[in-house]
Amino acid sequence: MIGDLAAAESALNEALDLAVRSGNRLIQGRALLGLAEIHLARDEQHVALARAEEAVAVFREHGAEGAWQTRALELLGRVHEQAGRPGIAMHAWQAAAVLAGRVDSVLAGQIAKSITRVRAAVPEQALPER
């Protein structure tokens, strides 16, 4: 499996480079999102966080307030949850849920499950306001 991740990382880095050179912000954001997923799978939380945050910023700059920005925010929440920051994860998921409700009902359901799971596991005072 590590070899598969390495090949995927190489392909995504190449796609990222091409997207940056051509000015294609949507593909740039998608490549960053894929790289963040790979780093999260490797338990490289700092790198995953940086890539996910870059993806969110690129999608916002691109004006992609739809499925791609929602997916980036959902991933950002997973990175924070894995890093032991459930309050920040909840904040990212709440922002994602607002966008997902408009564009992707399946993703909205996944986000709702993540929010419910964290609410059940973490004391209410440690979480952001609804």
Backbone as CSV, one residue per row, in Angstrom:
resi,resn,N_x,N_y,N_z,CA_x,CA_y,CA_z,C_x,C_y,C_z
1,MET,0.820,-1.197,0.000,0.000,0.000,0.000,0.864,1.261,0.000
2,ILE,1.998,1.243,0.678,2.868,2.417,0.712,3.339,2.755,-0.693
3,GLY,3.645,1.751,-1.502,4.049,2.006,-2.882,2.953,2.696,-3.661
4,ASP,1.700,2.308,-3.425,0.575,2.948,-4.093,0.469,4.412,-3.673
5,LEU,0.667,4.687,-2.403,0.619,6.066,-1.935,1.751,6.891,-2.536
6,ALA,2.911,6.282,-2.661,4.046,6.996,-3.246,3.768,7.351,-4.711
7,ALA,3.196,6.410,-5.458,2.872,6.671,-6.859,1.783,7.741,-6.967
8,ALA,0.794,7.657,-6.095,-0.276,8.654,-6.096,0.275,10.026,-5.730
9,GLU,1.155,10.067,-4.742,1.757,11.335,-4.343,2.557,11.945,-5.490
10,SER,3.307,11.120,-6.182,4.097,11.602,-7.313,3.193,12.174,-8.409
11,ALA,2.124,11.463,-8.731,1.203,11.925,-9.767,0.513,13.231,-9.339
12,LEU,0.126,13.307,-8.072,-0.537,14.520,-7.587,0.420,15.706,-7.538
13,ASN,1.664,15.469,-7.175,2.651,16.553,-7.192,2.869,17.063,-8.609
14,GLU,2.891,16.144,-9.561,3.034,16.545,-10.967,1.809,17.345,-11.420
15,ALA,0.618,16.882,-11.044,-0.606,17.607,-11.384,-0.613,18.990,-10.741
16,LEU,-0.154,19.063,-9.498,-0.089,20.348,-8.798,0.848,21.303,-9.525
17,ASP,2.011,20.815,-9.914,2.978,21.649,-10.626,2.394,22.160,-11.946
18,LEU,1.751,21.270,-12.697,1.148,21.669,-13.973,0.018,22.674,-13.763
19,ALA,-0.790,22.448,-12.727,-1.907,23.352,-12.450,-1.409,24.742,-12.061
20,VAL,-0.354,24.794,-11.255,0.212,26.082,-10.852,0.766,26.808,-12.070
21,ARG,1.527,26.087,-12.900,2.126,26.712,-14.081,1.087,27.202,-15.073
22,SER,-0.041,26.477,-15.182,-1.074,26.872,-16.147,-2.105,27.826,-15.543
23,GLY,-2.036,28.019,-14.226,-2.977,28.912,-13.569,-4.353,28.314,-13.335
24,ASN,-4.463,26.998,-13.389,-5.746,26.334,-13.177,-5.953,26.108,-11.685
25,ARG,-6.665,27.036,-11.045,-6.843,27.001,-9.588,-7.708,25.817,-9.138
26,LEU,-8.681,25.423,-9.923,-9.527,24.296,-9.533,-8.716,23.007,-9.461
27,ILE,-7.919,22.737,-10.472,-7.082,21.531,-10.469,-6.023,21.644,-9.373
28,GLN,-5.501,22.825,-9.148,-4.538,23.025,-8.066,-5.163,22.630,-6.726
29,GLY,-6.356,23.098,-6.457,-7.038,22.761,-5.214,-7.317,21.275,-5.096
30,ARG,-7.724,20.656,-6.194,-8.009,19.217,-6.170,-6.741,18.409,-5.908
31,ALA,-5.621,18.827,-6.501,-4.349,18.138,-6.254,-3.929,18.297,-4.793
32,LEU,-4.079,19.499,-4.253,-3.750,19.732,-2.843,-4.622,18.880,-1.931
33,LEU,-5.884,18.756,-2.273,-6.798,17.936,-1.488,-6.361,16.473,-1.505
34,GLY,-5.985,15.978,-2.667,-5.494,14.597,-2.770,-4.215,14.390,-1.974
35,LEU,-3.312,15.353,-2.050,-2.067,15.252,-1.274,-2.346,15.265,0.225
36,ALA,-3.292,16.080,0.654,-3.659,16.108,2.074,-4.181,14.749,2.519
37,GLU,-4.997,14.114,1.682,-5.515,12.769,1.998,-4.379,11.771,2.161
38,ILE,-3.410,11.831,1.283,-2.272,10.916,1.352,-1.491,11.131,2.646
39,HIS,-1.212,12.371,2.977,-0.454,12.657,4.201,-1.245,12.262,5.448
40,LEU,-2.562,12.421,5.416,-3.377,11.986,6.543,-3.328,10.466,6.680
41,ALA,-3.371,9.761,5.552,-3.289,8.295,5.583,-1.950,7.825,6.146
42,ARG,-0.914,8.606,5.940,0.416,8.278,6.469,0.606,8.773,7.903
43,ASP,-0.408,9.416,8.455,-0.352,9.967,9.804,0.640,11.123,9.892
44,GLU,0.789,11.843,8.792,1.635,13.041,8.737,0.724,14.259,8.869
45,GLN,0.272,14.486,10.094,-0.782,15.463,10.336,-0.389,16.892,9.982
46,HIS,0.847,17.282,10.277,1.252,18.663,9.982,1.222,18.951,8.490
47,VAL,1.711,18.008,7.709,1.718,18.198,6.258,0.295,18.124,5.721
48,ALA,-0.497,17.180,6.237,-1.895,17.056,5.818,-2.650,18.350,6.119
49,LEU,-2.406,18.910,7.294,-3.063,20.157,7.685,-2.686,21.299,6.732
50,ALA,-1.400,21.409,6.435,-0.952,22.480,5.537,-1.580,22.342,4.156
51,ARG,-1.608,21.126,3.631,-2.180,20.905,2.293,-3.690,21.155,2.293
52,ALA,-4.375,20.703,3.348,-5.830,20.911,3.422,-6.150,22.404,3.521
53,GLU,-5.386,23.125,4.332,-5.607,24.568,4.454,-5.330,25.279,3.131
54,GLU,-4.278,24.835,2.418,-3.992,25.417,1.097,-5.156,25.162,0.145
55,ALA,-5.692,23.946,0.184,-6.809,23.598,-0.701,-8.021,24.475,-0.402
56,VAL,-8.350,24.647,0.877,-9.479,25.506,1.251,-9.262,26.920,0.708
57,ALA,-8.057,27.449,0.894,-7.754,28.804,0.423,-7.874,28.907,-1.101
58,VAL,-7.367,27.924,-1.811,-7.433,27.940,-3.279,-8.888,27.885,-3.739
59,PHE,-9.684,27.005,-3.132,-11.084,26.908,-3.534,-11.839,28.199,-3.228
60,ARG,-11.534,28.829,-2.097,-12.186,30.109,-1.772,-11.794,31.176,-2.785
61,GLU,-10.501,31.252,-3.110,-10.034,32.236,-4.092,-10.643,31.985,-5.467
62,HIS,-10.826,30.720,-5.782,-11.379,30.337,-7.080,-12.878,30.600,-7.127
63,GLY,-13.491,30.748,-5.962,-14.931,30.933,-5.914,-15.690,29.623,-5.951
64,ALA,-15.003,28.542,-5.638,-15.621,27.212,-5.670,-16.296,26.916,-4.334
65,GLU,-17.391,27.623,-4.070,-18.112,27.406,-2.811,-19.105,26.275,-2.988
66,GLY,-18.657,25.206,-3.523,-19.516,24.061,-3.748,-18.890,22.818,-3.171
67,ALA,-19.006,21.761,-3.931,-18.566,20.452,-3.450,-17.080,20.412,-3.110
68,TRP,-16.236,21.074,-3.888,-14.796,20.972,-3.629,-14.395,21.688,-2.343
69,GLN,-14.922,22.867,-2.112,-14.608,23.555,-0.863,-15.195,22.778,0.321
70,THR,-16.372,22.216,0.133,-16.990,21.403,1.183,-16.110,20.214,1.516
71,ARG,-15.612,19.539,0.496,-14.739,18.378,0.724,-13.448,18.789,1.434
72,ALA,-12.910,19.930,1.061,-11.677,20.399,1.709,-11.924,20.705,3.183
73,LEU,-13.048,21.332,3.490,-13.372,21.624,4.891,-13.637,20.337,5.680
74,GLU,-14.285,19.371,5.045,-14.529,18.077,5.701,-13.207,17.406,6.031
75,LEU,-12.282,17.423,5.077,-10.957,16.832,5.307,-10.210,17.597,6.388
76,LEU,-10.297,18.895,6.375,-9.668,19.709,7.411,-10.183,19.285,8.795
77,GLY,-11.469,19.027,8.899,-12.037,18.531,10.150,-11.453,17.192,10.554
78,ARG,-11.306,16.273,9.590,-10.716,14.971,9.908,-9.271,15.096,10.377
79,VAL,-8.515,15.991,9.756,-7.124,16.204,10.171,-7.084,16.684,11.615
80,HIS,-7.913,17.667,11.934,-7.937,18.183,13.308,-8.418,17.127,14.301
81,GLU,-9.407,16.335,13.901,-9.881,15.279,14.800,-8.761,14.274,15.077
82,GLN,-8.067,13.844,14.040,-6.987,12.877,14.196,-5.861,13.452,15.050
83,ALA,-5.679,14.773,14.998,-4.622,15.427,15.775,-5.070,15.729,17.211
84,GLY,-6.287,15.336,17.569,-6.759,15.540,18.926,-7.314,16.929,19.199
85,ARG,-7.805,17.589,18.132,-8.384,18.924,18.278,-9.855,18.891,17.853
86,PRO,-10.711,18.242,18.665,-12.106,18.074,18.255,-12.865,19.388,18.113
87,GLY,-12.552,20.383,18.902,-13.248,21.666,18.787,-13.005,22.321,17.437
88,ILE,-11.760,22.277,16.981,-11.430,22.856,15.676,-12.037,22.009,14.564
89,ALA,-12.040,20.681,14.770,-12.668,19.787,13.790,-14.144,20.129,13.633
90,MET,-14.818,20.341,14.760,-16.235,20.687,14.716,-16.459,21.993,13.954
91,HIS,-15.606,22.958,14.185,-15.735,24.246,13.494,-15.632,24.043,11.974
92,ALA,-14.645,23.260,11.536,-14.477,22.998,10.100,-15.684,22.254,9.545
93,TRP,-16.167,21.261,10.291,-17.327,20.486,9.820,-18.593,21.321,9.781
94,GLN,-18.751,22.235,10.734,-19.935,23.095,10.710,-19.913,23.996,9.474
95,ALA,-18.751,24.526,9.145,-18.627,25.337,7.930,-18.899,24.480,6.686
96,ALA,-18.395,23.252,6.704,-18.623,22.339,5.577,-20.100,21.973,5.456
97,ALA,-20.757,21.775,6.600,-22.168,21.383,6.580,-23.040,22.460,5.935
98,VAL,-22.713,23.715,6.188,-23.477,24.811,5.584,-23.377,24.732,4.063
99,LEU,-22.166,24.530,3.561,-21.971,24.436,2.111,-22.548,23.134,1.555
100,ALA,-22.354,22.024,2.266,-22.773,20.713,1.768,-24.280,20.622,1.616
101,GLY,-24.993,21.269,2.509,-26.449,21.222,2.418,-26.968,21.754,1.097
102,ARG,-26.190,22.604,0.464,-26.589,23.197,-0.816,-26.148,22.379,-2.026
103,VAL,-25.103,21.541,-1.865,-24.515,20.951,-3.067,-24.359,19.437,-3.061
104,ASP,-24.289,18.797,-1.903,-23.938,17.374,-1.878,-24.575,16.711,-0.657
105,SER,-25.742,16.105,-0.859,-26.469,15.524,0.272,-25.739,14.340,0.897
106,VAL,-25.004,13.571,0.109,-24.253,12.437,0.661,-23.140,12.949,1.565
107,LEU,-22.400,13.924,1.095,-21.333,14.507,1.909,-21.918,15.185,3.142
108,ALA,-23.060,15.834,3.001,-23.713,16.460,4.157,-24.036,15.402,5.214
109,GLY,-24.466,14.233,4.795,-24.744,13.145,5.736,-23.486,12.652,6.428
110,GLN,-22.390,12.537,5.689,-21.120,12.113,6.288,-20.640,13.131,7.314
111,ILE,-20.787,14.399,6.998,-20.369,15.454,7.920,-21.227,15.425,9.174
112,ALA,-22.530,15.231,9.008,-23.427,15.151,10.163,-23.031,13.995,11.080
113,LYS,-22.634,12.862,10.503,-22.181,11.715,11.305,-20.906,12.055,12.067
114,SER,-19.982,12.766,11.430,-18.738,13.169,12.102,-19.034,14.096,13.271
115,ILE,-19.923,15.048,13.058,-20.293,15.982,14.127,-20.930,15.228,15.283
116,THR,-21.832,14.306,14.983,-22.500,13.520,16.028,-21.490,12.678,16.800
117,ARG,-20.548,12.057,16.087,-19.532,11.215,16.738,-18.686,12.034,17.709
118,VAL,-18.243,13.208,17.282,-17.394,14.038,18.142,-18.206,14.602,19.305
119,ARG,-19.438,14.995,19.056,-20.276,15.511,20.154,-20.478,14.447,21.228
120,ALA,-20.590,13.195,20.817,-20.800,12.113,21.777,-19.537,11.814,22.576
121,ALA,-18.377,12.090,21.995,-17.113,11.724,22.630,-16.453,12.836,23.422
122,VAL,-16.865,14.083,23.201,-16.178,15.232,23.794,-17.166,16.028,24.643
123,PRO,-16.747,16.468,25.833,-17.637,17.288,26.652,-18.103,18.535,25.895
124,GLU,-19.363,18.900,26.074,-19.977,20.019,25.353,-19.204,21.317,25.482
125,GLN,-18.634,21.605,26.657,-17.937,22.874,26.860,-16.644,22.968,26.045
126,ALA,-16.139,21.843,25.534,-14.911,21.860,24.740,-15.200,22.109,23.258
127,LEU,-16.472,22.183,22.883,-16.844,22.323,21.492,-17.328,23.740,21.200
128,PRO,-17.225,24.165,19.928,-17.709,25.504,19.561,-19.221,25.575,19.638
129,GLU,-19.733,26.780,19.729,-21.178,27.018,19.735,-21.780,26.526,18.428
130,ARG,-23.019,26.114,18.474,-23.704,25.650,17.258,-24.138,26.802,16.416
